[in-house]
Amino acid sequence: MRQKKFSNRKKDKEMLCKLQKELDKKHTEQSNVLKAAEGLLADAEKKLSDAIKTGDVCQVSMASGLLEVGRKRIAEANRELSEIADRRKKIKLN
């Protein structure tokens, strides 16, 4: 009986460790996505500024589209990072 409890605890610990590693990997991936999206947003803002100065309507439209894509990626990455943080809290509570 005692051996089974020890075995179950060991499996639980291994499972938690594996889950933690998966969360760490996802966190790193989303952090990278966030950094890339922030770079995209900065580039798009510069392009938009330049396009407005030159009056190039086509470039304004393209820069606006890039801004939208950057903002969506940032929002999605932040949502994912928030979910990861919530999952980590749940793990620590158990």
C-alpha positions as a Python dict, from the first residue, in 0.01 Angstrom:
ca = {
    (1, 'M'): (0, 0, 0),
    (2, 'R'): (274, 241, 98),
    (3, 'Q'): (468, 158, -218),
    (4, 'K'): (164, 252, -432),
    (5, 'K'): (127, 591, -263),
    (6, 'F'): (496, 663, -318),
    (7, 'S'): (467, 553, -679),
    (8, 'N'): (163, 777, -736),
    (9, 'R'): (339, 1075, -581),
    (10, 'K'): (640, 1017, -798),
    (11, 'K'): (421, 1001, -1110),
    (12, 'D'): (240, 1317, -1003),
    (13, 'K'): (571, 1498, -954),
    (14, 'E'): (694, 1381, -1293),
    (15, 'M'): (370, 1495, -1456),
    (16, 'L'): (390, 1837, -1287),
    (17, 'C'): (752, 1874, -1394),
    (18, 'K'): (660, 1788, -1752),
    (19, 'L'): (370, 2035, -1746),
    (20, 'Q'): (598, 2307, -1607),
    (21, 'K'): (848, 2249, -1888),
    (22, 'E'): (568, 2274, -2145),
    (23, 'L'): (449, 2600, -1990),
    (24, 'D'): (804, 2736, -1991),
    (25, 'K'): (837, 2651, -2361),
    (26, 'K'): (504, 2815, -2445),
    (27, 'H'): (599, 3121, -2241),
    (28, 'T'): (925, 3157, -2432),
    (29, 'E'): (745, 3117, -2766),
    (30, 'Q'): (484, 3378, -2680),
    (31, 'S'): (747, 3617, -2546),
    (32, 'N'): (926, 3589, -2881),
    (33, 'V'): (600, 3651, -3068),
    (34, 'L'): (539, 3954, -2850),
    (35, 'K'): (885, 4097, -2919),
    (36, 'A'): (845, 4042, -3294),
    (37, 'A'): (501, 4203, -3293),
    (38, 'E'): (634, 4504, -3104),
    (39, 'G'): (907, 4539, -3367),
    (40, 'L'): (646, 4513, -3642),
    (41, 'L'): (437, 4777, -3472),
    (42, 'A'): (733, 5015, -3442),
    (43, 'D'): (820, 4967, -3812),
    (44, 'A'): (458, 5016, -3915),
    (45, 'E'): (434, 5339, -3713),
    (46, 'K'): (745, 5475, -3885),
    (47, 'K'): (616, 5374, -4228),
    (48, 'L'): (282, 5536, -4154),
    (49, 'S'): (451, 5856, -4043),
    (50, 'D'): (667, 5865, -4357),
    (51, 'A'): (370, 5787, -4581),
    (52, 'I'): (163, 6065, -4426),
    (53, 'K'): (450, 6311, -4477),
    (54, 'T'): (482, 6217, -4844),
    (55, 'G'): (106, 6190, -4899),
    (56, 'D'): (132, 5837, -5041),
    (57, 'V'): (-216, 5696, -4986),
    (58, 'C'): (-113, 5343, -5086),
    (59, 'Q'): (169, 5339, -4831),
    (60, 'V'): (-64, 5481, -4566),
    (61, 'S'): (-303, 5194, -4630),
    (62, 'M'): (-28, 4932, -4613),
    (63, 'A'): (118, 5080, -4293),
    (64, 'S'): (-229, 5086, -4137),
    (65, 'G'): (-269, 4718, -4221),
    (66, 'L'): (67, 4641, -4061),
    (67, 'L'): (-38, 4832, -3750),
    (68, 'E'): (-353, 4623, -3727),
    (69, 'V'): (-160, 4298, -3766),
    (70, 'G'): (94, 4405, -3503),
    (71, 'R'): (-177, 4501, -3256),
    (72, 'K'): (-362, 4171, -3307),
    (73, 'R'): (-43, 3972, -3254),
    (74, 'I'): (38, 4165, -2938),
    (75, 'A'): (-313, 4110, -2804),
    (76, 'E'): (-299, 3738, -2881),
    (77, 'A'): (47, 3696, -2725),
    (78, 'N'): (-65, 3883, -2412),
    (79, 'R'): (-375, 3663, -2389),
    (80, 'E'): (-162, 3349, -2420),
    (81, 'L'): (88, 3473, -2161),
    (82, 'S'): (-200, 3548, -1923),
    (83, 'E'): (-336, 3196, -1968),
    (84, 'I'): (8, 3050, -1900),
    (85, 'A'): (35, 3255, -1580),
    (86, 'D'): (-309, 3135, -1470),
    (87, 'R'): (-212, 2772, -1532),
    (88, 'R'): (109, 2819, -1331),
    (89, 'K'): (-92, 2960, -1039),
    (90, 'K'): (-324, 2660, -1048),
    (91, 'I'): (-26, 2424, -1043),
    (92, 'K'): (123, 2599, -741),
    (93, 'L'): (-208, 2590, -556),
    (94, 'N'): (-230, 2214, -597),
}
